[in-house]
């Protein structure tokens, strides 16, 4: 039986991985995810990508979250995205700016090749029910979805419990008319959740709260079954 999970309230795309993203009203979605999402990353001489953590593929580069990236209006997946500095100005030369800003001469924005820029799956969905719960748990700390870097923020019906995303794992959903996705698992959160970005201050309480209440997991990750377009205001229906 079909079940209404909620309505798309916000759409986020992150053209350059680990920088602040751009809000959209609609975007094409294919098997890789939102068109142009994390298509570029800041890559160093060892081939590692700038991130908020150190892993086999990623290198921690503090400061990226104070920058943002976007595509020129009307472009879905063009060449190099625009890089925006902490004051909201587009930089003329992203490579030169990043090398000065991060104090490294071996980095550059690089388009995705054989190695994926995604941590796990290409589509992250987070509900307002879960966001509201976190806000209530850490009063006085600004809690914004930007800390969790979802692609889709879903407005859930009144009375929806927090972490309802867990109930969707293993299920498929229709978004709008054509897009079909399958929810597979949730994200394990790291220190990036706590880090300051733009107008959000650093706070260790965010990650501690998620760890205590929900084993460090937050959101639900999905793969794309049938490509389509997602738009603000469209319903997400579990099927």
Secondary structure, 3 states (H helix, E strand, C coil): CCEEEEEEEEEEECCECCCECEEECEEEEECCEECCCCCEEEECCCCCEEECCCCCCEEECCCHHHCEEECCCCCCCCCCCEEECCCCCECCCHHHHHHHHHCCCCCEEEECCCCCCCCCCCEEEEEHHHHHHHHHHCCCCCCCHHHCCCCEEEECCCCCCCCHHHHHCCCEEEECCCEEEEEEEEEECCHHHCCCECCECCCCHHHHHHHHHHCCEEEEEEEEEECEEEECCCEEEEC
